Amino acid sequence: MPKPNSTSVAEFLFEGFSSFGRQHRLGLFVVFLTLYLLTLSGNAVILTIIRLDRHLHTPMYFFLSMLSISETCYTVAIIPCMLSGLLSPHQTISLQGCATQLFFYLTFGINNCFLLTAMGYDRYMAICNPLRYSVIMGKEACIQLATGSLGIGLSMAIVQVTSVFGLPFCDAFIISHFFCDVRPLLKLACTDTTINEIINFFVSICVLVVPMGLVFISYVLIISTILKIASAEGRKKAFATCASHLIVVIIHYGCASIIYLKPKSQSSLGQDSLISVTYTVITPLLNPVVYSLRNQDVKDALCRAFSLIS
């Protein structure tokens, strides 16, 4: 129950980077703005190349384009607010605005997790069942997997937002973070949040442990199949098609697991904020960078595009 003589909160104040000096904040603003623009432009290039180059009209690149769109929406939900907070350290956000930001952050963050799982399944089918690949991974199946990923993201986001904003917020209004996230908000509630913590942990298990387990199983089967390939060149080529996806998966799930699966007793908001910066600013940039630099098909498509322009 809310405390007696307490005042209901109408808006929150982000603590964010307010402890940093002005020069440090300006330096971070330049760095984060640069990374943000690189992320947007990188994903735009990936989407354009996949759209225009018929060689990339395959399930693998369909999922990559969906991931690029989702990553773009994910960063737009968080980074502009964070950049504004660096210029104006005492930034407020309304209760409704905070709920909206949390909803889109969770929707696209969870969508990313399941899109990466779908991409793992695609690689499993391509390497372990190549003869049935084109039949199973048809256009309809790809659309269903992408739609299912977004549907899970939307449903889990609704559960989390309803759970968090069903709580009373009384006197405490300073969010020890640079955006609205579940754990910092639960710390501000003026009532017992045990059930909400359980819901948060259950959702984290569903959207992190389950997809990670599926990706892990996929790669165990993929690696065992690759090792059976007779030629070294064949093994190298097969693994090359998975390397980019595997790098993105490890970094994405690694950062998310540290933030959301760590026990509450071991949780430090300062440490979580640092990891969140990596997860929200740097990780989305890895998608276009890794797939551009390590993927031969994308590099070839970029070369063809540049040759047509020149």
C-alpha positions, 0 to 999 in steps of 0.5 A: 500500500502507498505510504500515508501523506505521500504525493502521487508522482506525475513525472520522473527525473532521469539521473542519467549522466548528471554526476558528470561534468559539462565537458565530459557530458559534451564529449559523451554527446559527440561520441554517442551521437556519432555512434547513433548516426552510424547505426542509422546510416549503417542499417539504412545501407543494409536495408537498401542493399538487400532491397536492390540486390536480387542475390540477397533475396534469401531468407537469411537476408530477409531476417537481417533486414527485419533485424535492421528495422527492429534495431533502428526502432529500438535505438530511436526509442532510447538514444534521442532521449539519452542525447537530450539528457546529456545536454540538459542533465535535469531532464524530466519525462511524464508518467505516460511518456515513460510508459511509452518509452518502456513499451517500445524499448521492450517490444523491439528489444525482445523482437531482436532476441527472437529474430536472432533465434529465427536467424539461427534456425535459418542457418540450421536448416541451410546447413543441416537440411540443405535439400529441404531448405528452400521448401521449409524456409519459403516466403510464408514461413519467413513472414510467420517467423518475423511476425511471431517475433514481433508478436512475442515482443508486443505481448511481453512488453504489454505484460511488463508495462502493465505490471510496472505502471500498475504500481503506485509511485509516491514521493521518489521520482528520480530514475537512476538510469538514462531511460525508463527500464523495469528495475530502476522503476520498480525501485521507485514504487512505494509498495511491495514489488515482489510479484513484479520482480517475479514477473520480470524474472519470468519474462527475462527467462522467456525472452533470453534463456529460451532463445539462447537455448534454441540458438545453442542447440542449433549451433551444436547441430550446425557444428556437428554437421560442419565437422562431418564435411570432408574438405577443409574448404567446405568446412570453412565456407559453411562456418563463414555463413554462420560467423557473423550471426554467431558474433552478434548473438554472443554480444547481444545475449551476453549484455542482455543476460548480465543486465536482466538475469543477474540476481537483484542482490548483486544488481548495481544500477551504476554497473547496469547503466554502463552495460546498458550504454553498451547494449543500447548504443554499441550493440545496434551498431554491430549488426551493420558493421559485422554483417558488412565486414564479415559477410562476403555476400554483403561485401559483393553486393556493396561492390556491385552497387558502387560499380553501378554508381561509378 
